[in-house]
């Protein structure tokens, strides 16, 4: 394993400073950094899409996700903990903690659709999951049904 030269370290420092200026943060230390990190991840995912439903892992920005996502997950675990539950239970918990009624979550649909989701009779789709994750600033994984994901 080689050592980094002083000149190489200076280039890294300049590159990191340029990244911090462009991204608006260098580490996730507070809610503002967290919001900017989420926005950056969403922008990268949009920019790296090779198909409507999947990101291109070979895109140069895709490697940045490998750094950002664990940092976001760590921040969420410390500041936005949610117990492991079924997706409809997670939604019910978030609605209760935010004092929301069924009509207050248009990300899911109308009151009837929300009712079906909350009762476990209907599963959330990818669009609903993405919208709920953005709204509540939580990982989309919380809304993914493990049984369906394993299939």
C-alpha positions in Angstrom: 0.0 0.0 0.0 1.5 3.3 -1.1 1.7 6.5 0.9 0.1 9.7 -0.2 2.4 12.5 -1.2 2.0 16.0 0.1 1.1 17.1 -3.4 -1.5 14.4 -3.8 -3.0 15.3 -0.4 -3.2 19.0 -1.4 -5.1 17.9 -4.5 -7.5 15.8 -2.4 -8.0 18.8 -0.1 -8.8 21.1 -3.0 -11.1 18.6 -4.5 -12.9 18.0 -1.2 -13.3 21.8 -0.7 -14.8 22.0 -4.2 -17.2 19.2 -3.4 -18.2 20.9 -0.1 -18.9 24.1 -1.9 -20.9 22.4 -4.6 -22.8 20.0 -2.3 -23.3 22.5 0.5 -21.9 20.2 3.2 -19.0 17.9 3.9 -20.5 15.7 6.6 -24.0 15.1 8.0 -23.9 16.9 11.4 -27.4 18.4 11.5 -30.8 18.5 9.9 -29.7 21.0 7.2 -26.8 18.8 6.2 -29.1 15.8 6.3 -31.6 17.6 4.0 -28.8 18.5 1.6 -27.5 14.9 1.6 -31.0 13.6 0.8 -31.4 16.1 -2.0 -27.9 15.2 -3.4 -28.8 11.5 -3.4 -32.0 12.1 -5.2 -30.3 14.3 -7.8 -27.6 11.6 -8.3 -30.2 8.9 -8.6 -32.0 10.9 -11.2 -28.9 11.8 -13.1 -27.5 8.3 -13.2 -30.7 6.5 -14.4 -30.1 4.4 -17.4 -33.7 3.1 -17.2 -36.7 4.6 -15.5 -36.6 2.2 -12.6 -32.8 1.6 -12.1 -29.7 3.7 -11.6 -26.5 3.0 -13.7 -23.9 1.6 -11.3 -21.2 2.5 -13.9 -21.9 6.3 -13.8 -19.1 8.3 -12.3 -21.5 9.8 -9.6 -22.8 6.4 -8.6 -19.7 5.8 -6.4 -20.6 8.9 -4.4 -23.8 7.1 -3.3 -21.6 4.4 -1.7 -20.3 7.2 0.6 -23.5 9.2 1.1 -26.0 6.4 1.7 -24.2 4.9 4.8 -23.7 8.4 6.2 -27.4 9.1 5.8 -28.4 5.8 7.3 -26.1 6.4 10.3 -27.7 9.9 10.8 -31.2 8.5 10.5 -30.5 5.7 13.0 -29.3 8.3 15.5 -31.8 11.0 14.9 -34.9 9.5 13.2 -35.2 6.0 14.8 -38.2 4.0 13.8 -38.9 0.5 15.2 -38.7 -2.4 12.7 -42.3 -2.9 11.6 -44.4 -3.8 8.7 -44.7 -0.9 6.2 -48.3 -0.2 7.1 -47.4 0.0 10.8 -44.5 2.4 9.9 -46.9 4.6 8.1 -49.4 4.5 11.0 -46.6 5.4 13.4 -45.5 8.3 11.3 -49.0 9.6 10.8 -49.7 9.4 14.5 -46.4 11.1 15.5 -47.1 13.9 13.0 -50.8 14.1 14.0 -52.0 13.3 10.5 -55.3 12.0 9.3 -55.8 9.7 6.3 -56.7 12.7 4.2 -53.4 14.4 5.1 -51.1 11.9 3.2 -51.8 12.5 -0.5 -48.5 10.8 -1.2 -50.4 7.5 -0.7 -53.6 8.5 -2.4 -57.2 9.3 -1.4 -58.6 8.5 2.0 -59.9 5.1 0.8 -56.4 4.0 -0.5 -54.8 5.2 2.7 -57.3 3.2 4.7 -56.5 0.1 2.7 -52.8 0.5 3.1 -53.1 1.1 6.9 -55.3 -2.0 7.3 -52.6 -4.1 5.4 -55.1 -4.9 2.6 -53.0 -2.9 0.0 -49.3 -2.5 -0.4 -47.4 0.7 -1.1 -46.0 1.0 -4.6 -42.6 2.5 -5.5 -43.9 6.0 -6.2 -45.7 6.1 -2.9 -42.7 4.8 -1.0 -40.4 7.4 -2.6 -42.8 10.2 -1.8 -43.3 9.0 1.8 -39.5 8.7 2.4 -39.0 12.3 1.1 -41.9 13.7 3.2 -40.9 12.0 6.5 -37.2 12.1 5.8 -36.7 8.4 6.4 -35.2 5.6 4.5 -37.5 4.1 1.8 -36.5 0.7 3.2 -38.9 1.2 6.0 -41.8 1.0 3.6 -40.6 -2.1 1.7 -42.4 -5.3 2.5 -39.7 -7.9 3.3 -41.8 -10.7 2.0 -42.3 -9.0 -1.4 -38.7 -7.9 -1.5 -37.5 -11.5 -1.1 -39.7 -12.8 -3.9 
